[in-house]
Amino acid sequence: MSDSDKSTRRSILPTAFSRYALAVLAAFSGLVLRVWLNPFFGDRNRFHTAWAAVAFCAWYCGLGPSILAVLISAFGIWFWFDAADRAQESLYRVEMWGTLGFLFFAAVIIAFGEAARRSRARMALTEQSLRDSESQLRGLNRKMMQEIDQRTAELKWKSAQNVAQAGLLDLANDAIFVRDAMERISYWNQGAERLYGWTKEEVIGRSAHELLQTVFPVPLSEIAQADRWEGELLQVRRDGSSVTVAGRWTALQNDDGVFAGWLEISTDITSRRQLEEAARRLTGRILSLQDDERRRIARELHDSLGQYLASIKVNLDLLSNAVSDPQCRMLLSECLGATEQCLTETRTISHLLHPPLLDEVGFASAARWYVEGFAQRSSFEVRLDFPPHLRRLGPTIETTLFRVLQEALTNVHRHSGASSVHVSVRASNTEVWLQITDNGKGIPQEKLRRLQSTAASGVGLAGMRERARDLGGSLDVLPASPGTTIVLAIPIDNRASELTDKSSRDAPAA
């Protein structure tokens, strides 16, 4: 029985004390009444008034009080009215059987009374439960009506808000449209009309990919597996002209969490890409001019300043041998040492600006020379892995390979905290690969993602990328375990390679 049923039953039935008190009062009242009626009834039928007390208690007071009333009535009559008859054995047996009959029929009355009383209690509890349920249903009904009214108001407000937001989307400069799960266009804002040239009425229900002839940078199946995607897309306008857009896709889901389509926002970056391409061409031209200027400065340092310093060194050496004054000889010796140091530094700077080996015998020899010097200057362990007979690849490609190697080793020395570097070169008939791997601390994932974007690259890395892109190649920064790997891939121009090989073969004969 629940707490509410128990509280309801306590509110219907009297307390236990009052019920027992009422039963005792009824039993004694029956005995007193029997004494008053004794002149009329005589000694027979002494349980008449007791039946009334038992019936009353069985109907109103419950099982326990009824039994108590029966016991009081039976013992009262037995010890009160039958005391004088106990001497007569025949009367004693008659009264004893009468008492037993009273007890039996009293038990029957109590049983029926208890059943009736419990039935009334259950009916009362049921009626109370029904009243409580009805009250609860009325409350729930009022609450439901309030929620319905509130929900209706919210839906109206959201509908008005959606209409307002749709109007705001039409004011956006970007093209915004929605594709359903079947790739059909279901929404097309005015920005899309301005960008692509098709009106909303012309595109609703049509396939976006067929309409725009989209060229994806990655497989479409790979994009479909993500909830969000950003990237550049090449598309076609209504007039047939091409447009490059920065696409931002967001997957849509219905109320059951099932994929329902895509929300696409496209920004026209055609002009920006054209400017970036022009900037890349300018950067490539600047890098080419920089290499030419380095080559010129290196040649000037070697041919002019180097020759002057060598001449000064010879003259100082001769002068030192001709002077007999010890103090003068010491000063000349210091000058001679300083001149020799200047000559060494000039030769080193000249070779770092543009090593003569790069033009004379090719990238492999120049790279070995540079790596050996780098290992001596930095105390790094550098391991080279070159093909035994690497053919000449053309001056532009070899210069790019050398500059990328130079910049990569400089970055390793400055930032990696590594102790060893592995440099390897692989070449085929159509492509050459340069890979530099260090065992340093590596690059955090977030910074690595930024470095993999050209816009976020540093000056050195951007220069390496521009050199690779100017030759139709690529440069990637990848995580290693441990450390970082830089991979440069450049396609080989076989005609330039053949010309370089021929010129290198003809040079000794000349």
Secondary structure as UniProt FT lines:
FT   HELIX           3..12
FT   HELIX           16..41
FT   TURN            42..43
FT   TURN            46..47
FT   HELIX           48..60
FT   HELIX           63..80
FT   TURN            83..87
FT   HELIX           89..171
FT   STRAND          175..180
FT   TURN            181..182
FT   STRAND          184..188
FT   HELIX           190..196
FT   HELIX           200..203
FT   TURN            204..205
FT   HELIX           208..212
FT   HELIX           220..224
FT   STRAND          228..236
FT   TURN            238..239
FT   STRAND          242..253
FT   TURN            255..256
FT   STRAND          259..268
FT   HELIX           270..300
FT   HELIX           301..305
FT   HELIX           306..322
FT   HELIX           326..353
FT   HELIX           356..360
FT   HELIX           363..378
FT   STRAND          381..385
FT   TURN            388..389
FT   HELIX           395..411
FT   HELIX           412..416
FT   STRAND          420..427
FT   STRAND          431..438
FT   HELIX           445..451
FT   HELIX           454..456
FT   HELIX           459..470
FT   TURN            471..472
FT   STRAND          474..479
FT   STRAND          484..491
FT   HELIX           494..509
//
